[in-house]
Amino acid sequence: MSDAEVRQVTDSKVLAAVSHPLRRRLMDVLKVDGPSTVSMLAERTGQAVANVSHHMKVLGGCDLVTEAPELARDRRERWWRLVSPGLRWAAADFGDDPATQAVASAAASLNLDRHMSLARAWLAASEAEQQAWGESAFASDRWLRLTPAELAQVEQEITGVLNRWASRELPDDGQRREPVFLFAHGVPAQP
């Protein structure tokens, strides 16, 4: 995913919409599985169709998803797709207004919660499921001494690797490829 494909979110209403746990999950399903109907999304998330429909309208109202009418088999069927494959925001983009700063702070916290819940779900997976992946699932951390510019360079290099793997042409080799969630955080901290 190139930087041009990543939407920079600067509107607190959009950030609040995408931070809702179910909306975030719906966007993740669209990112992994591609365009889907509300019924398909409801099945994949275990939610009621009416609930998913409501949240898709909210996401659509924020221009985070859009209808894909070319995929419909008839006039009643509605397909949805992501507008942008990636989103980015920074607390600094929300100015000095305490209300918008609170939204940005909550969004960052909810985003981290989402990351951790996916990692925890893997750790709680059955032994058979974990054995099927062998030693390939991993966690890695390092303490580095960096300047802000060096940390930005590390982020660009890691993002470059992730983008290369995310945008590669999938080989037609008959092997089943499962969705894999990979995240990295680089933050100043003290041991």
Backbone torsions as a table, in degrees:
resi	resn	phi	psi	omega
1	MET	NA	123.2	-179.9
2	SER	-82.5	164.4	177.9
3	ASP	-60.2	-29.9	179.7
4	ALA	-66.9	-25.8	-179.7
5	GLU	-85.5	-9.9	-178.3
6	VAL	-93.3	124.3	179.3
7	ARG	-84.6	128.2	175.4
8	GLN	-86.6	113.2	-178.7
9	VAL	-87.9	122.7	178.5
10	THR	-126.7	-0.1	179.6
11	ASP	-101.5	121.9	-176.6
12	SER	-63.8	-28.5	178.1
13	LYS	-67.6	-39.0	177.2
14	VAL	-67.4	-43.1	179.9
15	LEU	-63.7	-40.1	177.5
16	ALA	-64.7	-39.3	179.9
17	ALA	-63.2	-46.6	-176.7
18	VAL	-74.3	-18.5	-178.1
19	SER	-80.7	-15.6	177.6
20	HIS	-60.0	130.3	-174.2
21	PRO	-55.6	-41.9	179.7
22	LEU	-71.1	-39.4	178.7
23	ARG	-64.0	-40.3	177.4
24	ARG	-61.2	-43.0	-179.8
25	ARG	-65.2	-41.5	177.8
26	LEU	-60.7	-41.4	177.9
27	MET	-65.8	-37.4	176.7
28	ASP	-63.4	-41.4	178.4
29	VAL	-62.2	-43.7	178.2
30	LEU	-63.9	-36.1	179.4
31	LYS	-66.7	-41.6	-176.8
32	VAL	-80.7	-46.0	-172.9
33	ASP	-97.5	-12.4	-178.9
34	GLY	86.2	-172.0	-177.1
35	PRO	-52.2	142.9	-175.9
36	SER	-149.1	159.3	171.5
37	THR	-87.7	166.4	177.1
38	VAL	-60.6	-39.7	179.1
39	SER	-61.8	-42.2	178.5
40	MET	-63.9	-43.4	179.4
41	LEU	-64.3	-39.5	178.4
42	ALA	-62.7	-42.4	179.2
43	GLU	-64.4	-41.6	-177.1
44	ARG	-71.9	-24.3	-178.3
45	THR	-107.3	-5.0	-179.6
46	GLY	70.6	26.7	-178.4
47	GLN	-108.2	162.3	175.2
48	ALA	-71.1	144.5	-179.6
49	VAL	-56.7	-43.4	-179.0
50	ALA	-62.2	-39.1	178.6
51	ASN	-65.1	-46.3	179.2
52	VAL	-63.4	-42.3	179.4
53	SER	-57.7	-45.2	177.9
54	HIS	-58.2	-48.4	-176.8
55	HIS	-68.6	-32.3	176.7
56	MET	-67.4	-35.3	176.9
57	LYS	-65.6	-39.5	177.4
58	VAL	-63.5	-46.3	179.1
59	LEU	-63.2	-39.3	177.5
60	GLY	-64.7	-39.1	178.5
61	GLY	-64.2	-21.7	178.1
62	CYS	-99.1	7.0	-179.8
63	ASP	60.0	35.5	175.3
64	LEU	-95.0	-29.6	173.6
65	VAL	-130.2	159.6	177.8
66	THR	-142.3	155.2	177.9
67	GLU	-70.2	151.3	177.4
68	ALA	-123.0	74.3	-173.2
69	PRO	-63.5	-22.8	-179.7
70	GLU	-67.1	-15.9	179.8
71	LEU	-91.1	-13.2	-176.7
72	ALA	-71.9	140.1	176.8
73	ARG	-85.3	-23.0	177.0
74	ASP	-150.2	178.8	-174.2
75	ARG	-70.8	-19.4	-178.8
76	ARG	-84.9	-24.7	-176.2
77	GLU	-80.7	129.2	-179.9
78	ARG	-121.1	122.3	177.1
79	TRP	-104.8	149.1	-179.9
80	TRP	-126.3	148.2	174.7
81	ARG	-141.2	159.7	175.8
82	LEU	-69.7	146.1	174.6
83	VAL	-79.7	-43.8	178.8
84	SER	-127.9	139.0	-179.8
85	PRO	-72.2	-15.3	-179.3
86	GLY	-144.8	153.1	177.1
87	LEU	-126.5	149.9	177.0
88	ARG	-143.1	144.8	173.0
89	TRP	-150.7	158.6	177.2
90	ALA	-136.1	141.4	-179.6
91	ALA	-55.7	-33.7	-178.9
92	ALA	-63.1	-23.6	-179.9
93	ASP	-73.7	-5.9	-175.1
94	PHE	-108.9	18.3	170.1
95	GLY	58.7	-158.0	-175.3
96	ASP	-96.2	2.7	-179.2
97	ASP	-72.8	119.3	-178.1
98	PRO	-58.7	-34.3	-179.2
99	ALA	-67.1	-45.5	-179.7
100	THR	-72.3	-32.8	174.9
101	GLN	-63.8	-37.6	178.3
102	ALA	-65.4	-38.8	177.4
103	VAL	-63.7	-46.3	-179.4
104	ALA	-63.1	-40.1	178.8
105	SER	-66.0	-44.3	178.2
106	ALA	-63.7	-39.4	179.6
107	ALA	-62.8	-42.6	178.6
108	ALA	-63.2	-41.9	179.7
109	SER	-65.7	-44.2	178.9
110	LEU	-65.7	-35.3	177.3
111	ASN	-63.4	-44.0	177.5
112	LEU	-64.5	-40.0	176.2
113	ASP	-58.2	-42.3	179.4
114	ARG	-62.3	-46.2	178.5
115	HIS	-58.2	-47.1	-177.1
116	MET	-68.5	-34.5	179.7
117	SER	-66.5	-35.4	177.1
118	LEU	-67.7	-40.9	177.8
119	ALA	-66.0	-41.8	178.9
120	ARG	-65.0	-37.3	178.4
121	ALA	-61.7	-39.0	177.8
122	TRP	-65.1	-43.0	-179.5
123	LEU	-64.6	-26.2	179.2
124	ALA	-90.2	-2.6	-178.8
125	ALA	-64.7	158.6	-179.1
126	SER	-62.8	156.8	178.6
127	GLU	-60.4	-39.4	179.5
128	ALA	-62.4	-42.1	179.4
129	GLU	-65.6	-42.0	179.1
130	GLN	-66.4	-39.2	179.6
131	GLN	-65.0	-32.0	179.4
132	ALA	-61.1	-26.9	179.6
133	TRP	-95.2	-4.1	178.1
134	GLY	57.3	-134.8	-178.7
135	GLU	-96.4	12.3	-174.8
136	SER	-74.3	-33.3	175.2
137	ALA	-68.8	139.1	-172.9
138	PHE	-147.6	164.0	168.3
139	ALA	-134.1	142.2	-178.4
140	SER	-145.4	139.1	173.9
141	ASP	-147.3	154.7	179.6
142	ARG	-146.4	149.0	168.0
143	TRP	-98.6	124.2	180.0
144	LEU	-121.9	154.8	171.7
145	ARG	-109.2	113.1	-172.2
146	LEU	-137.9	156.3	167.3
147	THR	-88.7	165.5	174.8
148	PRO	-55.7	-38.9	179.2
149	ALA	-66.4	-38.1	178.3
150	GLU	-67.8	-39.6	176.8
151	LEU	-62.3	-39.3	176.6
152	ALA	-62.3	-37.5	177.9
153	GLN	-66.9	-42.4	176.7
154	VAL	-58.9	-45.0	179.1
155	GLU	-59.4	-43.6	179.5
156	GLN	-62.9	-40.9	-179.4
157	GLU	-67.6	-44.8	179.0
158	ILE	-65.1	-44.8	178.0
159	THR	-61.4	-36.7	177.3
160	GLY	-61.7	-43.2	177.5
161	VAL	-63.5	-47.2	-179.7
162	LEU	-62.5	-42.8	179.3
163	ASN	-63.2	-40.2	179.7
164	ARG	-61.4	-43.4	179.6
165	TRP	-71.7	-36.4	-178.2
166	ALA	-70.6	-30.3	-175.0
167	SER	-102.1	4.6	-178.4
168	ARG	-68.9	154.4	173.4
169	GLU	-74.0	125.5	-179.4
170	LEU	-72.6	129.5	179.9
171	PRO	-64.4	144.5	176.1
172	ASP	-95.8	71.3	-174.8
173	ASP	-115.0	10.1	177.6
174	GLY	78.6	0.2	179.8
175	GLN	-87.9	141.2	178.6
176	ARG	-81.7	129.7	178.8
177	ARG	-114.0	120.9	-178.5
178	GLU	-93.3	153.2	173.2
179	PRO	-62.6	136.4	177.1
180	VAL	-127.4	128.5	177.9
181	PHE	-97.9	125.5	179.2
182	LEU	-128.1	127.6	177.8
183	PHE	-135.7	156.2	176.9
184	ALA	-142.1	142.2	175.0
185	HIS	-126.9	133.2	173.3
186	GLY	-122.5	106.9	-175.9
187	VAL	-133.3	143.0	173.3
188	PRO	-62.0	136.1	-177.6
189	ALA	-158.5	168.1	175.5
190	GLN	-118.0	137.7	178.6
191	PRO	-64.4	NA	NA
